[in-house]
Amino acid sequence: MQAPTHILAGSVIQELCKTRRFPLLTYFLTAVFGFFSHGLLDKLAITTYHPPRADFSDAFWISYHVGVLLATIVAVYVYGARYGWGIIFAVLPDVDWILIHGQRLTGISLPFYQTPHIHNFLNAFFDTVAAPLSALPDYRHYPWAGIFEIALIALFILLLHRLQRRRRNIHFR
Ligand SMILES: [Zn+2]
């Protein structure tokens, strides 16, 4: 999935895992669930607009990805300070792409990092524990499928604000 989706997922997970009494447990659970949320969302990404290759000749591809970039900046600005820990782990697997594309851009070669190891691990993990996900329809090339990802982001924002409000109410009771 795209960065804003992972950022929102990390924020929701951190809010869900929050316990006042066991802060260390909060950190631990947020890290684990955040990390695995990345793999789960990337599995679902097959049903959203997600062409595997960049296409700079396609106006829709460009505008969609400019939107993604802007949404990423806004999401980090709004949720970064409060949910930084969850966001880091939810986005962490994308270190794969930084290392792989980084090698191509810089010309530096890391022989042990030619494949996305973290994504491969998460993919294999969800293929084992949630095999039916592999049967999801492939809509990656259809622009209209971007709606699914936008809807998911909207759902996460709604959920996050609900959770925040509930916590505030409990606090004042
Ligand atoms: Zn990913």
py3Dmol code that shows the C-alpha trace and the ligand (Angstrom):
import py3Dmol

protein = """\
ATOM      1  CA  MET A   1       0.000   0.000   0.000  1.00  0.00           C
ATOM      2  CA  GLN A   2       0.973   3.643  -0.155  1.00  0.00           C
ATOM      3  CA  ALA A   3       2.823   5.453   2.642  1.00  0.00           C
ATOM      4  CA  PRO A   4      -0.193   7.379   4.049  1.00  0.00           C
ATOM      5  CA  THR A   5      -2.056   4.093   4.570  1.00  0.00           C
ATOM      6  CA  HIS A   6       0.868   2.573   6.476  1.00  0.00           C
ATOM      7  CA  ILE A   7       1.275   5.781   8.519  1.00  0.00           C
ATOM      8  CA  LEU A   8      -2.397   5.778   9.504  1.00  0.00           C
ATOM      9  CA  ALA A   9      -2.288   2.053  10.322  1.00  0.00           C
ATOM     10  CA  GLY A  10       0.725   2.632  12.610  1.00  0.00           C
ATOM     11  CA  SER A  11      -1.136   5.460  14.364  1.00  0.00           C
ATOM     12  CA  VAL A  12      -4.308   3.409  14.878  1.00  0.00           C
ATOM     13  CA  ILE A  13      -2.269   0.472  16.199  1.00  0.00           C
ATOM     14  CA  GLN A  14      -0.389   2.653  18.675  1.00  0.00           C
ATOM     15  CA  GLU A  15      -3.673   4.125  19.924  1.00  0.00           C
ATOM     16  CA  LEU A  16      -5.184   0.630  20.248  1.00  0.00           C
ATOM     17  CA  CYS A  17      -2.154  -0.762  22.097  1.00  0.00           C
ATOM     18  CA  LYS A  18      -1.950   2.105  24.576  1.00  0.00           C
ATOM     19  CA  THR A  19      -2.039   0.994  28.196  1.00  0.00           C
ATOM     20  CA  ARG A  20      -1.390   3.442  30.978  1.00  0.00           C
ATOM     21  CA  ARG A  21      -0.060   0.840  33.379  1.00  0.00           C
ATOM     22  CA  PHE A  22       2.397  -0.989  31.130  1.00  0.00           C
ATOM     23  CA  PRO A  23       4.149   1.510  28.876  1.00  0.00           C
ATOM     24  CA  LEU A  24       6.790  -1.042  27.854  1.00  0.00           C
ATOM     25  CA  LEU A  25       4.082  -3.432  26.723  1.00  0.00           C
ATOM     26  CA  THR A  26       2.551  -0.604  24.664  1.00  0.00           C
ATOM     27  CA  TYR A  27       5.878  -0.060  22.906  1.00  0.00           C
ATOM     28  CA  PHE A  28       6.402  -3.769  22.305  1.00  0.00           C
ATOM     29  CA  LEU A  29       2.894  -4.519  20.992  1.00  0.00           C
ATOM     30  CA  THR A  30       2.837  -1.389  18.833  1.00  0.00           C
ATOM     31  CA  ALA A  31       6.161  -2.371  17.246  1.00  0.00           C
ATOM     32  CA  VAL A  32       5.096  -5.969  16.526  1.00  0.00           C
ATOM     33  CA  PHE A  33       1.605  -5.172  15.220  1.00  0.00           C
ATOM     34  CA  GLY A  34       2.893  -2.130  13.329  1.00  0.00           C
ATOM     35  CA  PHE A  35       5.524  -4.220  11.559  1.00  0.00           C
ATOM     36  CA  PHE A  36       3.099  -6.996  10.609  1.00  0.00           C
ATOM     37  CA  SER A  37       0.400  -4.493   9.568  1.00  0.00           C
ATOM     38  CA  HIS A  38       2.733  -3.525   6.743  1.00  0.00           C
ATOM     39  CA  GLY A  39       2.719  -7.051   5.340  1.00  0.00           C
ATOM     40  CA  LEU A  40      -1.038  -7.382   5.668  1.00  0.00           C
ATOM     41  CA  LEU A  41      -1.693  -4.048   3.936  1.00  0.00           C
ATOM     42  CA  ASP A  42       0.754  -4.916   1.159  1.00  0.00           C
ATOM     43  CA  LYS A  43      -1.201  -8.138   0.626  1.00  0.00           C
ATOM     44  CA  LEU A  44      -4.408  -6.112   0.290  1.00  0.00           C
ATOM     45  CA  ALA A  45      -2.651  -3.682  -2.058  1.00  0.00           C
ATOM     46  CA  ILE A  46      -3.338  -6.039  -4.954  1.00  0.00           C
ATOM     47  CA  THR A  47      -6.976  -4.893  -4.886  1.00  0.00           C
ATOM     48  CA  THR A  48      -6.009  -1.193  -5.146  1.00  0.00           C
ATOM     49  CA  TYR A  49      -4.479   0.947  -7.904  1.00  0.00           C
ATOM     50  CA  HIS A  50      -0.838  -0.018  -7.597  1.00  0.00           C
ATOM     51  CA  PRO A  51       0.983  -0.467 -10.940  1.00  0.00           C
ATOM     52  CA  PRO A  52       4.223  -2.355 -10.175  1.00  0.00           C
ATOM     53  CA  ARG A  53       6.216  -0.033 -12.438  1.00  0.00           C
ATOM     54  CA  ALA A  54       6.381   3.772 -12.428  1.00  0.00           C
ATOM     55  CA  ASP A  55       4.898   5.311 -15.585  1.00  0.00           C
ATOM     56  CA  PHE A  56       5.872   8.961 -16.010  1.00  0.00           C
ATOM     57  CA  SER A  57       4.079   9.135 -19.360  1.00  0.00           C
ATOM     58  CA  ASP A  58       0.710   8.504 -17.683  1.00  0.00           C
ATOM     59  CA  ALA A  59      -0.939  11.713 -16.398  1.00  0.00           C
ATOM     60  CA  PHE A  60      -3.145   9.766 -13.977  1.00  0.00           C
ATOM     61  CA  TRP A  61      -0.180   7.870 -12.538  1.00  0.00           C
ATOM     62  CA  ILE A  62       1.678  11.157 -11.986  1.00  0.00           C
ATOM     63  CA  SER A  63      -1.236  13.014 -10.372  1.00  0.00           C
ATOM     64  CA  TYR A  64      -2.122  10.031  -8.166  1.00  0.00           C
ATOM     65  CA  HIS A  65       1.434   9.805  -6.902  1.00  0.00           C
ATOM     66  CA  VAL A  66       1.731  13.569  -6.362  1.00  0.00           C
ATOM     67  CA  GLY A  67      -1.430  13.215  -4.238  1.00  0.00           C
ATOM     68  CA  VAL A  68       0.163  10.303  -2.355  1.00  0.00           C
ATOM     69  CA  LEU A  69       3.286  12.378  -1.699  1.00  0.00           C
ATOM     70  CA  LEU A  70       1.272  15.339  -0.396  1.00  0.00           C
ATOM     71  CA  ALA A  71      -0.886  13.050   1.756  1.00  0.00           C
ATOM     72  CA  THR A  72       2.298  11.479   3.163  1.00  0.00           C
ATOM     73  CA  ILE A  73       3.664  14.886   4.179  1.00  0.00           C
ATOM     74  CA  VAL A  74       0.349  15.883   5.772  1.00  0.00           C
ATOM     75  CA  ALA A  75       0.049  12.529   7.602  1.00  0.00           C
ATOM     76  CA  VAL A  76       3.572  12.800   9.041  1.00  0.00           C
ATOM     77  CA  TYR A  77       2.892  16.404  10.068  1.00  0.00           C
ATOM     78  CA  VAL A  78      -0.425  15.607  11.761  1.00  0.00           C
ATOM     79  CA  TYR A  79       0.348  12.227  13.369  1.00  0.00           C
ATOM     80  CA  GLY A  80       4.156  12.050  13.445  1.00  0.00           C
ATOM     81  CA  ALA A  81       4.780  13.592  16.860  1.00  0.00           C
ATOM     82  CA  ARG A  82       2.069  11.631  18.632  1.00  0.00           C
ATOM     83  CA  TYR A  83       2.392   8.251  16.933  1.00  0.00           C
ATOM     84  CA  GLY A  84       6.013   8.309  15.756  1.00  0.00           C
ATOM     85  CA  TRP A  85       6.801   4.921  17.294  1.00  0.00           C
ATOM     86  CA  GLY A  86       3.902   3.137  15.591  1.00  0.00           C
ATOM     87  CA  ILE A  87       4.554   4.904  12.302  1.00  0.00           C
ATOM     88  CA  ILE A  88       8.244   3.903  12.259  1.00  0.00           C
ATOM     89  CA  PHE A  89       7.405   0.199  12.605  1.00  0.00           C
ATOM     90  CA  ALA A  90       4.474   0.339  10.182  1.00  0.00           C
ATOM     91  CA  VAL A  91       6.730   1.868   7.529  1.00  0.00           C
ATOM     92  CA  LEU A  92       9.934  -0.006   8.475  1.00  0.00           C
ATOM     93  CA  PRO A  93       9.677  -2.807   5.842  1.00  0.00           C
ATOM     94  CA  ASP A  94       9.982  -0.177   3.107  1.00  0.00           C
ATOM     95  CA  VAL A  95      13.679   0.026   4.074  1.00  0.00           C
ATOM     96  CA  ASP A  96      13.782  -2.789   1.465  1.00  0.00           C
ATOM     97  CA  TRP A  97      13.026  -0.356  -1.342  1.00  0.00           C
ATOM     98  CA  ILE A  98      15.357   2.336  -0.009  1.00  0.00           C
ATOM     99  CA  LEU A  99      18.219  -0.177  -0.037  1.00  0.00           C
ATOM    100  CA  ILE A 100      17.331  -1.680  -3.416  1.00  0.00           C
ATOM    101  CA  HIS A 101      16.580   1.573  -5.284  1.00  0.00           C
ATOM    102  CA  GLY A 102      19.423   3.286  -3.406  1.00  0.00           C
ATOM    103  CA  GLN A 103      21.892   0.827  -4.887  1.00  0.00           C
ATOM    104  CA  ARG A 104      20.684   1.602  -8.385  1.00  0.00           C
ATOM    105  CA  LEU A 105      20.863   5.361  -7.839  1.00  0.00           C
ATOM    106  CA  THR A 106      24.248   5.440  -6.119  1.00  0.00           C
ATOM    107  CA  GLY A 107      25.933   2.607  -8.011  1.00  0.00           C
ATOM    108  CA  ILE A 108      26.950   1.065  -4.675  1.00  0.00           C
ATOM    109  CA  SER A 109      26.260  -2.675  -4.704  1.00  0.00           C
ATOM    110  CA  LEU A 110      25.154  -4.709  -1.670  1.00  0.00           C
ATOM    111  CA  PRO A 111      25.337  -8.328  -2.873  1.00  0.00           C
ATOM    112  CA  PHE A 112      23.326  -9.550   0.136  1.00  0.00           C
ATOM    113  CA  TYR A 113      20.464  -7.122  -0.527  1.00  0.00           C
ATOM    114  CA  GLN A 114      19.310  -7.710  -4.091  1.00  0.00           C
ATOM    115  CA  THR A 115      15.786  -8.801  -3.132  1.00  0.00           C
ATOM    116  CA  PRO A 116      13.304  -7.194  -0.689  1.00  0.00           C
ATOM    117  CA  HIS A 117      14.059  -9.526   2.228  1.00  0.00           C
ATOM    118  CA  ILE A 118      11.590  -8.012   4.701  1.00  0.00           C
ATOM    119  CA  HIS A 119       8.731  -7.980   2.166  1.00  0.00           C
ATOM    120  CA  ASN A 120       9.542 -11.552   1.150  1.00  0.00           C
ATOM    121  CA  PHE A 121       9.389 -12.626   4.796  1.00  0.00           C
ATOM    122  CA  LEU A 122       6.068 -10.838   5.431  1.00  0.00           C
ATOM    123  CA  ASN A 123       4.643 -12.197   2.183  1.00  0.00           C
ATOM    124  CA  ALA A 124       5.580 -15.763   3.128  1.00  0.00           C
ATOM    125  CA  PHE A 125       4.206 -15.200   6.639  1.00  0.00           C
ATOM    126  CA  PHE A 126       0.772 -14.077   5.406  1.00  0.00           C
ATOM    127  CA  ASP A 127       0.727 -16.780   2.725  1.00  0.00           C
ATOM    128  CA  THR A 128       0.997 -19.253   5.611  1.00  0.00           C
ATOM    129  CA  VAL A 129      -1.337 -17.721   8.200  1.00  0.00           C
ATOM    130  CA  ALA A 130      -3.845 -16.090   5.825  1.00  0.00           C
ATOM    131  CA  ALA A 131      -3.702 -18.108   2.611  1.00  0.00           C
ATOM    132  CA  PRO A 132      -7.091 -16.867   1.258  1.00  0.00           C
ATOM    133  CA  LEU A 133      -5.524 -13.412   0.808  1.00  0.00           C
ATOM    134  CA  SER A 134      -3.663 -14.822  -2.183  1.00  0.00           C
ATOM    135  CA  ALA A 135      -6.989 -15.273  -3.945  1.00  0.00           C
ATOM    136  CA  LEU A 136      -7.819 -11.537  -3.874  1.00  0.00           C
ATOM    137  CA  PRO A 137      -8.547 -10.050  -7.301  1.00  0.00           C
ATOM    138  CA  ASP A 138      -5.754  -8.099  -8.987  1.00  0.00           C
ATOM    139  CA  TYR A 139      -6.894  -4.515  -9.650  1.00  0.00           C
ATOM    140  CA  ARG A 140      -3.419  -2.939  -9.545  1.00  0.00           C
ATOM    141  CA  HIS A 141      -3.690  -1.554 -13.068  1.00  0.00           C
ATOM    142  CA  TYR A 142      -7.166  -0.014 -12.725  1.00  0.00           C
ATOM    143  CA  PRO A 143      -7.153   3.684 -11.733  1.00  0.00           C
ATOM    144  CA  TRP A 144     -10.655   3.388 -10.184  1.00  0.00           C
ATOM    145  CA  ALA A 145      -9.258   0.881  -7.663  1.00  0.00           C
ATOM    146  CA  GLY A 146      -7.482   3.836  -6.009  1.00  0.00           C
ATOM    147  CA  ILE A 147     -10.870   4.447  -4.358  1.00  0.00           C
ATOM    148  CA  PHE A 148     -10.338   1.385  -2.144  1.00  0.00           C
ATOM    149  CA  GLU A 149      -7.135   2.782  -0.708  1.00  0.00           C
ATOM    150  CA  ILE A 150      -8.647   6.248  -0.206  1.00  0.00           C
ATOM    151  CA  ALA A 151     -11.634   4.646   1.553  1.00  0.00           C
ATOM    152  CA  LEU A 152      -9.296   2.666   3.802  1.00  0.00           C
ATOM    153  CA  ILE A 153      -7.400   5.837   4.737  1.00  0.00           C
ATOM    154  CA  ALA A 154     -10.695   7.606   5.518  1.00  0.00           C
ATOM    155  CA  LEU A 155     -11.729   4.633   7.666  1.00  0.00           C
ATOM    156  CA  PHE A 156      -8.440   4.730   9.603  1.00  0.00           C
ATOM    157  CA  ILE A 157      -8.789   8.501  10.211  1.00  0.00           C
ATOM    158  CA  LEU A 158     -12.341   8.029  11.468  1.00  0.00           C
ATOM    159  CA  LEU A 159     -11.341   5.136  13.707  1.00  0.00           C
ATOM    160  CA  LEU A 160      -8.345   7.031  15.088  1.00  0.00           C
ATOM    161  CA  HIS A 161     -10.428  10.057  16.034  1.00  0.00           C
ATOM    162  CA  ARG A 162     -13.065   7.832  17.608  1.00  0.00           C
ATOM    163  CA  LEU A 163     -10.409   6.113  19.699  1.00  0.00           C
ATOM    164  CA  GLN A 164      -8.903   9.447  20.734  1.00  0.00           C
ATOM    165  CA  ARG A 165     -12.296  10.799  21.759  1.00  0.00           C
ATOM    166  CA  ARG A 166     -13.130   7.668  23.739  1.00  0.00           C
ATOM    167  CA  ARG A 167      -9.809   7.890  25.571  1.00  0.00           C
ATOM    168  CA  ARG A 168     -10.406  11.553  26.428  1.00  0.00           C
ATOM    169  CA  ASN A 169     -13.854  10.727  27.798  1.00  0.00           C
ATOM    170  CA  ILE A 170     -12.500   7.905  29.949  1.00  0.00           C
ATOM    171  CA  HIS A 171      -9.839  10.280  31.222  1.00  0.00           C
ATOM    172  CA  PHE A 172     -12.334  12.876  32.408  1.00  0.00           C
ATOM    173  CA  ARG A 173     -14.748  10.455  33.985  1.00  0.00           C
TER     174      ARG A 173
END
"""
ligand_1 = """\
1
ZN
Zn 5.694 -2.330 1.412
"""
view = py3Dmol.view(width=600, height=400)
view.addModel(protein, "pdb")
view.setStyle({"model": 0}, {"cartoon": {"style": "trace"}})
view.addModel(ligand_1, "xyz")
view.setStyle({"model": 1}, {"stick": {}})
view.zoomTo()
view.show()
